[in-house]
Amino acid sequence: MSAARPPLIRALNEQLLLGHIRRLGQCSRADLARLSGLSKPTVSLALATVERAGLIRAAGQQTGRPGRTAQLYEVRPDAGHLLGLDLGAQYLRGAVADLAGAVRARGAVRLHASSVRGRIGELVRLADGLCAEAGVDRAAITQTVLGSPGVWDPRRDAMALTGRPTGWERPEVMVRLREELGANLVVENDINAAALAEQADGHGREAGSFAFVSVGTGIGMGLVVGGQLVRGAHGAAGEIAYVPMTGGHGAEPGTEPGDGTPAAGWRGAFEEASSAAAVVRSARRAGLRGQVSARSVFQAAARGDDRAAGVVADEAQLVARMLCAVISVIDPELIVLGGGIGQAPGFADAVIAELQPMAPALPDVRVSALGTEAVVDGCLAAAAELAWSRLTVDLPAASGPAAAPAAG
């Protein structure tokens, strides 16, 4: 293996220091030298480069410590802007943030369109409104990330496994999205995005490995192992909706593959058996009448309705069986439950009670506290990483020789 060349060493030093400033906020040269292990001259050289590139700025003097006051540095917020969007089943959500991580605008609108063209139009209108509120020209957005059901297939440059409504998997969808939202648009699986938010701001902050499992309108899992999101060879890691596990409520008759349902419009046996729609079907079979929703079933169970309680118990057992399979294969430190059903009061306790006698090990099981903005916040986190990677590729070269990391 050949030795690293000076430009590479410089780039690594700059990215290391930027990482510390991004994570900690205002830092002095002495702080950065201590944190990085680099010499103070090396730190000064790297800071000069990234400051000249407009990525950081001086942020006043450090006071309250003995000795001379020190210059502080922080990320320059207006060095770039990020747009995160969430294409949900019923709502579109989004936010604009600056490069320092401050959210400048946030909003949500009910989704009305059923066609692909109409959905893209509503996404664009939401993006335009958010950018206007943030005072940012949409063309000046550094990075946009859209959270969507399904996974991006790089071979086709199209989405796959998106389920209903059909049409989102056509290659022209990505073409149109890039035309409207920029060539740098990245589409992220929505549950993976929620897992990224959980890692950044939720229960996953202290866990090296965890599974974020969303149970609600749909079913999905975002898996983080060794601090990294696991996507798999085909991007399908975490697509637990397709696991052939039913039990509990069972699937809607006539929805299994092979009976005429297009594969693109089917989201898998486990989703058919355990999603909110499955809870409603089971409740109706149990005799509940009127306006039945998954929420109303859980509320009825909490009031003591034995029929609703039986439906909730079946749902808890089915989810516990899936989690047992996840534990047996991955053995994560933590499982975080999200989604309307996953976050329902008492549901996690019911799942844990079912899981204890069957699982080979019992990780910590918690309920996500991030709420409905988790996908958007995860998209912003992904957008920040992508934006910083791009902005630091071609930093202007500093004058003077490159410095290697200090020993010790």
Secondary structure, DSSP 8 states (H G I E B T S, - for coil): -----HHHHHHHHHHHHHHHHHHHSSEEHHHHHHHH---HHHHHHHHHHHHHTTSEEEEEEE-SSSSS-EEEEEE-GGG-EEEEEEE-SSEEEEEEEETTS-EEEEEEEE----SHHHHHHHHHHHHHHHHHHHT--GGG-SEEEEEESSEEETTTTEEES--SSTTTTSHHHHHHHHHHH-TT-EEEEHHHHHHHHHHHHSGGGG-SSEEEEEESSSEEEEEEETTEE---TTS-TT-GGGS----TT---TT-STTSS--GGG---HHHHHHSHHHHHHHHHHTT--SS--HHHHHHHHHTT-HHHHHHHHHHHHHHHHHHHHHHHHH--SEEEEEHHHHTSTTHHHHHHHHHTTT-SS--EEEE---GGGHHHHHHHHHHHHHHHHHHTTT----SS--------
